[in-house]
């Protein structure tokens, strides 16, 4: 008998095994809007006893993301920061971490203003050069925290290479996979231990919920993270779990369209004299272009570009008509962000500039609008900068 063919990702999105309610046969897991569950025998508690510890709607979502990332356990949190903060609680006082230097501002803030008070120290390095990871390892180093592409400079880290170094030194690896999603990049498959997402972004996809997800490959590690999730309690409510399950079903078609648009816009911006630099791994001139091609199937839907100054960046934001000028990314609508006062406001100015996050930098998350319309809108705005 021939081996059963593995489902493609497009089909798997709709058929994870977590889409049908086993009680009623409903085509989507209902919203179990409850806080507690009746126990017939308190000496033998059922699967569900209290909603912080488990909820059928949430558990369906958690099984779905574990399936899509190729992990064994999935966890849903109240925000992306709740997901990454809880994952970071896998470490203890006296531990040392190595992290991507231009990491998301919220993650930088929790590492430098919360975990440091708990006795967990972080060294930020340019992890695009794996040798920098090796040099930064200390006797008390316990983990490596990565983003690839990084936010907002789209730097690329060799995930398999970083995972190999971590295994060599017994370190735990955590990767923020928000930008790529499991459709474009699967870090667990190359040896990463924990994947986290701000599911507010592409997985939700409609700018109508705030959520975080985490997935582990190892079951023992998954048990540890489950204990932290239950203890810390920053779980995702059932209504948002329902919305996130719905958003995930259209992930492939949304990402394909957004990636197509981002690739066109990045190449167009790279030719504009008003722009001093474009950061997008789909450009052959990008330093991490070849590494990214090896570990991701597409270049993603997010790009950044430098207008040259804060004044020019702010003028462009005032002139554009189509993109939403806002915090966040990954929605069906294009979102233009200003890292200096939005995503990286929690990073001191001198730290931002040291990492290349200039006052003229803008980040564009490309949505589902016609790329020709977006280009025309950007061109009209750029002409105002001349």
GUKE-474752 format. One record per residue (C-alpha): residue number from 1; residue in one letter; chain; x, y, z. Coordinates in nm, 4 decimals, decimal comma. Layout:
# residues N
NUM	A	A	X	Y	Z $
...
This chain:
# residues 386
1	X	A	0,0000	0,0000	0,0000 $
2	X	A	0,1421	0,3414	-0,0940 $
3	X	A	0,2212	0,5900	0,1821 $
4	X	A	-0,0501	0,8499	0,2374 $
5	X	A	0,0387	1,1793	0,0702 $
6	X	A	0,1072	1,4689	0,3077 $
7	X	A	-0,1392	1,7541	0,2765 $
8	X	A	-0,0156	2,0779	0,1242 $
9	X	A	-0,0129	2,3791	0,3560 $
10	X	A	-0,3135	2,5349	0,1797 $
11	X	A	-0,5233	2,2276	0,2515 $
12	X	A	-0,3790	2,1805	0,5990 $
13	X	A	-0,4954	2,5303	0,6974 $
14	X	A	-0,8534	2,4111	0,6536 $
15	X	A	-0,8034	2,0532	0,7713 $
16	X	A	-0,5882	2,0480	1,0843 $
17	X	A	-0,8198	1,8062	1,2641 $
18	X	A	-0,9281	2,0855	1,4984 $
19	X	A	-1,1987	2,2425	1,2854 $
20	X	A	-1,5039	2,0269	1,3646 $
21	X	A	-1,6767	2,0315	1,7028 $
22	X	A	-1,6772	1,6715	1,8243 $
23	X	A	-1,9910	1,7243	2,0350 $
24	X	A	-2,2235	1,8714	1,7716 $
25	X	A	-2,0438	1,8272	1,4393 $
26	X	A	-2,0410	2,2055	1,3897 $
27	X	A	-1,8057	2,3206	1,1133 $
28	X	A	-1,6193	2,5477	1,3560 $
29	X	A	-1,5420	2,5070	1,7246 $
30	X	A	-1,8051	2,7143	1,9091 $
31	X	A	-1,7215	2,9963	2,1489 $
32	X	A	-1,7290	2,8338	2,4904 $
33	X	A	-1,7908	3,1547	2,6850 $
34	X	A	-1,7589	3,0042	3,0316 $
35	X	A	-1,5281	3,0403	3,3294 $
36	X	A	-1,5771	2,7016	3,4927 $
37	X	A	-1,7021	2,3462	3,4288 $
38	X	A	-1,9170	2,1028	3,6277 $
39	X	A	-1,7311	1,8086	3,7844 $
40	X	A	-1,9218	1,4844	3,8300 $
41	X	A	-1,6419	1,3416	4,0452 $
42	X	A	-1,4057	1,5918	4,2129 $
43	X	A	-1,1581	1,3093	4,2797 $
44	X	A	-1,1298	1,2551	3,9030 $
45	X	A	-1,1450	1,6013	3,7462 $
46	X	A	-1,2420	1,6196	3,3781 $
47	X	A	-1,0292	1,7651	3,0970 $
48	X	A	-1,1824	2,1078	3,1516 $
49	X	A	-1,2261	2,2421	3,5044 $
50	X	A	-1,1402	2,6147	3,4951 $
51	X	A	-1,1039	2,8319	3,1855 $
52	X	A	-0,7596	2,9690	3,2728 $
53	X	A	-0,6309	2,6125	3,2690 $
54	X	A	-0,8179	2,5070	2,9569 $
55	X	A	-1,1079	2,5985	2,7317 $
56	X	A	-1,2328	2,3967	2,4305 $
57	X	A	-1,2215	2,6976	2,1968 $
58	X	A	-0,8697	2,7872	2,3036 $
59	X	A	-0,7461	2,4300	2,2961 $
60	X	A	-0,8632	2,3896	1,9354 $
61	X	A	-0,6608	2,6978	1,8391 $
62	X	A	-0,3592	2,5714	2,0315 $
63	X	A	-0,3715	2,2358	1,8557 $
64	X	A	-0,4031	2,4137	1,5213 $
65	X	A	-0,0923	2,6299	1,5615 $
66	X	A	0,1065	2,3317	1,6906 $
67	X	A	0,0049	2,1349	1,3817 $
68	X	A	0,0934	2,4186	1,1421 $
69	X	A	0,4336	2,4865	1,3021 $
70	X	A	0,5211	2,1181	1,3234 $
71	X	A	0,5326	2,1210	1,7039 $
72	X	A	0,3879	1,9080	1,9818 $
73	X	A	0,2262	2,1743	2,2043 $
74	X	A	0,0680	2,5085	2,1228 $
75	X	A	-0,0305	2,7895	2,3599 $
76	X	A	-0,2570	3,0916	2,3134 $
77	X	A	-0,1973	3,4136	2,5038 $
78	X	A	-0,3669	3,7490	2,5466 $
79	X	A	-0,1058	3,9261	2,3277 $
80	X	A	0,2196	3,8681	2,1476 $
81	X	A	0,4048	4,0240	2,4396 $
82	X	A	0,2245	3,7891	2,6811 $
83	X	A	0,3432	3,4970	2,4672 $
84	X	A	0,7065	3,6031	2,4519 $
85	X	A	0,7174	3,7204	2,8153 $
86	X	A	0,5796	3,3872	2,9351 $
87	X	A	0,8295	3,1988	2,7171 $
88	X	A	1,1106	3,4070	2,8670 $
89	X	A	1,0026	3,2908	3,2121 $
90	X	A	1,1550	2,9563	3,1174 $
91	X	A	1,4770	3,1236	3,2336 $
92	X	A	1,5790	3,1923	3,5938 $
93	X	A	1,7724	3,4437	3,8011 $
94	X	A	2,1406	3,4350	3,7139 $
95	X	A	2,0800	3,3269	3,3539 $
96	X	A	2,2247	3,5146	3,0579 $
97	X	A	2,0529	3,5506	2,7195 $
98	X	A	2,1743	3,6507	2,3728 $
99	X	A	1,9269	3,8437	2,1566 $
100	X	A	1,8925	3,9996	1,8115 $
101	X	A	2,0233	4,3570	1,8312 $
102	X	A	1,7402	4,5299	1,6398 $
103	X	A	1,4683	4,3307	1,8135 $
104	X	A	1,1087	4,4534	1,8448 $
105	X	A	1,0869	4,7441	2,0892 $
106	X	A	0,8375	4,5715	2,3198 $
107	X	A	1,0665	4,2703	2,3535 $
108	X	A	1,3645	4,4995	2,4151 $
109	X	A	1,1639	4,6710	2,6891 $
110	X	A	1,0713	4,3502	2,8723 $
111	X	A	1,4298	4,2250	2,8512 $
112	X	A	1,5861	4,5484	2,9772 $
113	X	A	1,3281	4,6742	3,2286 $
114	X	A	1,1604	4,3579	3,3613 $
115	X	A	1,3813	4,0504	3,3207 $
116	X	A	1,6902	4,2428	3,4283 $
117	X	A	1,5172	4,3141	3,7621 $
118	X	A	1,4615	3,9397	3,7970 $
119	X	A	1,8335	3,8778	3,7563 $
120	X	A	1,8223	3,7688	3,3913 $
121	X	A	2,0778	3,9558	3,1804 $
122	X	A	2,0693	4,0040	2,8020 $
123	X	A	2,3450	4,0793	2,5523 $
124	X	A	2,2278	4,2196	2,2184 $
125	X	A	2,4414	4,1263	1,9178 $
126	X	A	2,4270	4,1312	1,5413 $
127	X	A	2,3222	3,7687	1,4973 $
128	X	A	2,3437	3,7874	1,1180 $
129	X	A	2,7061	3,6884	1,1841 $
130	X	A	2,6857	3,3620	1,3783 $
131	X	A	3,0353	3,4156	1,5142 $
132	X	A	2,8920	3,7008	1,7228 $
133	X	A	2,6725	3,4453	1,8990 $
134	X	A	2,9712	3,2262	1,9805 $
135	X	A	3,1699	3,5235	2,1138 $
136	X	A	2,8786	3,6358	2,3353 $
137	X	A	2,8318	3,2963	2,5062 $
138	X	A	2,9217	3,2956	2,8757 $
139	X	A	2,9293	3,0138	3,1340 $
140	X	A	2,5795	3,1223	3,2506 $
141	X	A	2,4301	3,1714	2,9026 $
142	X	A	2,1079	2,9728	2,8812 $
143	X	A	1,9222	3,0959	2,5742 $
144	X	A	1,9188	3,2708	2,2375 $
145	X	A	1,6285	3,4946	2,1302 $
146	X	A	1,5988	3,5615	1,7572 $
147	X	A	1,3844	3,7457	1,5040 $
148	X	A	1,4321	3,6747	1,1355 $
149	X	A	1,3482	3,8870	0,9471 $
150	X	A	1,4116	4,1271	1,2330 $
151	X	A	1,1862	4,4175	1,3181 $
152	X	A	1,2270	4,6769	1,1684 $
153	X	A	1,5469	4,6363	0,9627 $
154	X	A	1,4587	4,2940	0,8168 $
155	X	A	1,7970	4,1453	0,9080 $
156	X	A	1,8277	3,7729	0,8408 $
157	X	A	1,9679	3,5115	1,0774 $
158	X	A	2,0687	3,1617	0,9711 $
159	X	A	1,8244	2,9649	1,1870 $
160	X	A	1,9801	2,6230	1,1316 $
161	X	A	2,3252	2,7635	1,2078 $
162	X	A	2,2064	2,9372	1,5241 $
163	X	A	2,0237	2,6216	1,6368 $
164	X	A	2,3413	2,4147	1,5851 $
165	X	A	2,5438	2,6535	1,8028 $
166	X	A	2,2726	2,6404	2,0679 $
167	X	A	2,2669	2,2603	2,0702 $
168	X	A	2,6466	2,2543	2,0958 $
169	X	A	2,6305	2,4654	2,4123 $
170	X	A	2,3045	2,3337	2,5593 $
171	X	A	2,1139	2,6588	2,5020 $
172	X	A	1,7415	2,7073	2,4542 $
173	X	A	1,6405	2,8877	2,1331 $
174	X	A	1,3315	3,1066	2,0898 $
175	X	A	1,2349	3,2555	1,7530 $
176	X	A	0,9745	3,5227	1,6857 $
177	X	A	0,8115	3,4032	1,3623 $
178	X	A	0,5508	3,6808	1,3399 $
179	X	A	0,6698	3,8250	1,0071 $
180	X	A	0,6875	3,4951	0,8209 $
181	X	A	0,4206	3,2744	0,9836 $
182	X	A	0,4430	2,8927	0,9506 $
183	X	A	0,3373	2,9274	0,5864 $
184	X	A	0,6662	3,0904	0,4862 $
185	X	A	0,9081	2,9706	0,7543 $
186	X	A	0,9145	2,6801	1,0038 $
187	X	A	1,1901	2,7312	1,2619 $
188	X	A	1,1110	2,4142	1,4580 $
189	X	A	1,2002	2,2059	1,1524 $
190	X	A	1,5606	2,3314	1,1620 $
191	X	A	1,6202	2,2774	1,5324 $
192	X	A	1,4678	2,5797	1,7097 $
193	X	A	1,3051	2,4960	2,0454 $
194	X	A	1,0250	2,7531	2,0808 $
195	X	A	0,8412	2,9631	1,8228 $
196	X	A	0,6366	3,2672	1,9262 $
197	X	A	0,3955	3,4873	1,7319 $
198	X	A	0,2159	3,8112	1,7713 $
199	X	A	-0,0960	3,6538	1,6226 $
200	X	A	-0,2445	4,0029	1,6169 $
201	X	A	-0,0578	4,0342	1,2878 $
202	X	A	-0,0705	3,8003	0,9864 $
203	X	A	-0,2276	3,5007	1,1582 $
204	X	A	-0,5291	3,7056	1,2676 $
205	X	A	-0,4953	3,9168	0,9572 $
206	X	A	-0,7811	4,1624	0,9989 $
207	X	A	-0,6644	4,4151	1,2626 $
208	X	A	-0,9549	4,3175	1,4877 $
209	X	A	-0,7935	4,1185	1,7690 $
210	X	A	-0,4870	4,1087	1,9927 $
211	X	A	-0,3347	3,7648	2,0518 $
212	X	A	-0,0116	3,5732	2,1000 $
213	X	A	0,0875	3,2146	2,0265 $
214	X	A	0,3774	2,9888	2,1216 $
215	X	A	0,4730	2,6405	2,0040 $
216	X	A	0,7270	2,3899	2,1360 $
217	X	A	0,8818	2,0925	1,9604 $
218	X	A	0,9811	1,8983	2,2712 $
219	X	A	0,7007	1,7577	2,4906 $
220	X	A	0,8903	1,8082	2,8159 $
221	X	A	0,9555	2,1716	2,7253 $
222	X	A	0,5891	2,1990	2,6290 $
223	X	A	0,4893	2,0776	2,9752 $
224	X	A	0,7094	2,3447	3,1338 $
225	X	A	0,5546	2,6173	2,9190 $
226	X	A	0,2044	2,4860	2,9972 $
227	X	A	0,2773	2,5255	3,3688 $
228	X	A	0,3922	2,8829	3,3094 $
229	X	A	0,0864	2,9633	3,0979 $
230	X	A	-0,1446	2,8361	3,3710 $
231	X	A	0,0527	3,0034	3,6507 $
232	X	A	0,1002	3,3403	3,4803 $
233	X	A	-0,2545	3,3318	3,3438 $
234	X	A	-0,2275	3,5643	3,0439 $
235	X	A	-0,4505	3,3393	2,8322 $
236	X	A	-0,6501	3,4321	2,5231 $
237	X	A	-1,0263	3,4606	2,5664 $
238	X	A	-1,2593	3,2273	2,3720 $
239	X	A	-1,4048	3,4938	2,1402 $
240	X	A	-1,0605	3,6012	2,0211 $
241	X	A	-0,9602	3,2345	1,9877 $
242	X	A	-1,2608	3,1865	1,7590 $
243	X	A	-1,1698	3,4910	1,5481 $
244	X	A	-0,8070	3,3806	1,5246 $
245	X	A	-0,9069	3,0321	1,4095 $
246	X	A	-1,1159	3,1962	1,1383 $
247	X	A	-0,8324	3,4276	1,0319 $
248	X	A	-0,5833	3,1426	1,0046 $
249	X	A	-0,7976	2,9674	0,7435 $
250	X	A	-0,7222	3,2382	0,4850 $
251	X	A	-0,3540	3,2803	0,5764 $
252	X	A	-0,2108	3,1408	0,2528 $
253	X	A	-0,4176	3,3460	0,0090 $
254	X	A	-0,3630	3,6628	0,2109 $
255	X	A	0,0119	3,6094	0,2445 $
256	X	A	0,0537	3,5257	-0,1228 $
257	X	A	-0,1184	3,8482	-0,2290 $
258	X	A	0,0648	4,0606	0,0281 $
259	X	A	0,4033	3,9104	-0,0623 $
260	X	A	0,3406	3,9789	-0,4315 $
261	X	A	0,2630	4,3417	-0,3505 $
262	X	A	0,5588	4,3844	-0,1158 $
263	X	A	0,8033	4,2479	-0,3722 $
264	X	A	0,6811	4,4937	-0,6365 $
265	X	A	0,6855	4,7898	-0,4010 $
266	X	A	1,0312	4,7084	-0,2608 $
267	X	A	1,1842	4,6921	-0,6086 $
268	X	A	1,0081	5,0155	-0,7047 $
269	X	A	1,1271	5,1988	-0,3929 $
270	X	A	1,4829	5,0778	-0,4500 $
271	X	A	1,4872	5,2815	-0,7725 $
272	X	A	1,3585	5,6039	-0,6141 $
273	X	A	1,6157	5,8754	-0,5538 $
274	X	A	1,4043	6,0138	-0,2656 $
275	X	A	1,4761	5,6965	-0,0659 $
276	X	A	1,8236	5,6403	0,0790 $
277	X	A	1,7803	5,2697	0,1646 $
278	X	A	1,5271	4,9878	0,1312 $
279	X	A	1,5312	4,6892	0,3657 $
280	X	A	1,3644	4,3796	0,2217 $
281	X	A	1,5089	4,0267	0,1954 $
282	X	A	1,3579	3,9830	-0,1504 $
283	X	A	1,6064	4,2332	-0,2945 $
284	X	A	1,9209	4,0681	-0,4319 $
285	X	A	2,1201	4,3523	-0,2743 $
286	X	A	1,9964	4,2598	0,0751 $
287	X	A	2,2790	4,1226	0,2884 $
288	X	A	2,0713	3,8245	0,4014 $
289	X	A	1,9066	3,7516	0,0659 $
290	X	A	2,0625	3,4095	0,0046 $
291	X	A	2,0243	3,2862	0,3629 $
292	X	A	1,6604	3,3921	0,3634 $
293	X	A	1,5932	3,2082	0,0365 $
294	X	A	1,7228	2,8873	0,1925 $
295	X	A	1,5001	2,8988	0,4994 $
296	X	A	1,1866	3,0805	0,3810 $
297	X	A	0,9594	3,0184	0,0843 $
298	X	A	0,8790	3,3879	0,0223 $
299	X	A	1,0309	3,7228	0,1109 $
300	X	A	0,7407	3,8337	0,3268 $
301	X	A	0,4952	4,1224	0,3240 $
302	X	A	0,6896	4,3731	0,5353 $
303	X	A	0,9585	4,6144	0,4178 $
304	X	A	1,1269	4,9219	0,5596 $
305	X	A	1,2744	5,2239	0,3871 $
306	X	A	1,4708	5,5296	0,4944 $
307	X	A	1,3456	5,8698	0,3845 $
308	X	A	1,6557	6,0478	0,5144 $
309	X	A	1,5143	6,2426	0,8092 $
310	X	A	1,2331	6,2599	1,0621 $
311	X	A	1,0843	6,5579	0,8809 $
312	X	A	1,0676	6,3740	0,5495 $
313	X	A	0,9250	6,0618	0,7118 $
314	X	A	0,6497	6,2574	0,8846 $
315	X	A	0,5674	6,4499	0,5685 $
316	X	A	0,5300	6,1250	0,3743 $
317	X	A	0,3008	5,9827	0,6438 $
318	X	A	0,0838	6,2932	0,6130 $
319	X	A	0,0657	6,2660	0,2335 $
320	X	A	-0,0260	5,8994	0,1799 $
321	X	A	-0,3966	5,8229	0,1386 $
322	X	A	-0,4229	5,4429	0,1209 $
323	X	A	-0,2101	5,2922	0,3999 $
324	X	A	-0,3297	5,3165	0,7566 $
325	X	A	-0,0684	5,5125	0,9515 $
326	X	A	-0,0609	5,3136	1,2714 $
327	X	A	0,1082	5,0732	1,5090 $
328	X	A	0,0995	4,7044	1,4069 $
329	X	A	0,1214	4,5152	1,0791 $
330	X	A	-0,0158	4,2094	0,9028 $
331	X	A	-0,3688	4,3319	0,8339 $
332	X	A	-0,5692	4,3088	0,5134 $
333	X	A	-0,5083	4,6833	0,4835 $
334	X	A	-0,1588	4,8223	0,4300 $
335	X	A	-0,0124	4,9757	0,7452 $
336	X	A	0,2622	5,2385	0,7467 $
337	X	A	0,4474	5,2687	1,0765 $
338	X	A	0,7093	5,5010	1,2199 $
339	X	A	0,9383	5,2814	1,4361 $
340	X	A	1,0967	5,5758	1,6194 $
341	X	A	0,7702	5,6647	1,7960 $
342	X	A	0,5692	5,3443	1,7484 $
343	X	A	0,7164	4,9919	1,7528 $
344	X	A	1,0506	5,1053	1,9013 $
345	X	A	0,9399	5,3890	2,1275 $
346	X	A	1,0497	5,1716	2,4201 $
347	X	A	1,4082	5,1723	2,2932 $
348	X	A	1,6166	5,4792	2,3868 $
349	X	A	1,7099	5,7008	2,0918 $
350	X	A	2,0815	5,6317	2,1244 $
351	X	A	2,0132	5,2568	2,1242 $
352	X	A	1,7920	5,2883	1,8147 $
353	X	A	2,0518	5,4866	1,6248 $
354	X	A	2,3273	5,2455	1,7276 $
355	X	A	2,1239	4,9675	1,5638 $
356	X	A	2,0518	5,1640	1,2452 $
357	X	A	1,6898	5,2444	1,3331 $
358	X	A	1,7039	5,6040	1,2144 $
359	X	A	1,4541	5,8864	1,2588 $
360	X	A	1,3812	5,8722	0,8861 $
361	X	A	1,2893	5,5018	0,8834 $
362	X	A	0,9388	5,3894	0,7877 $
363	X	A	0,8013	5,0340	0,7944 $
364	X	A	0,5346	4,9253	0,5473 $
365	X	A	0,3202	4,6166	0,5922 $
366	X	A	0,1630	4,5529	0,2534 $
367	X	A	-0,2019	4,4526	0,2580 $
368	X	A	-0,4430	4,3338	-0,0081 $
369	X	A	-0,4846	4,6549	-0,2046 $
370	X	A	-0,3837	4,6584	-0,5698 $
371	X	A	-0,0050	4,7202	-0,5731 $
372	X	A	-0,0479	4,9679	-0,8594 $
373	X	A	-0,2708	5,1817	-0,6368 $
374	X	A	-0,0221	5,1663	-0,3506 $
375	X	A	0,2680	5,2598	-0,5786 $
376	X	A	0,0741	5,5520	-0,7249 $
377	X	A	-0,0106	5,6728	-0,3748 $
378	X	A	0,3511	5,6453	-0,2586 $
379	X	A	0,4779	5,8158	-0,5739 $
380	X	A	0,2465	6,1116	-0,5212 $
381	X	A	0,3624	6,1379	-0,1584 $
382	X	A	0,7308	6,1064	-0,2500 $
383	X	A	0,7032	6,3892	-0,4999 $
384	X	A	0,6164	6,6142	-0,2040 $
385	X	A	0,9577	6,5369	-0,0546 $
386	X	A	1,1488	6,6758	-0,3551 $
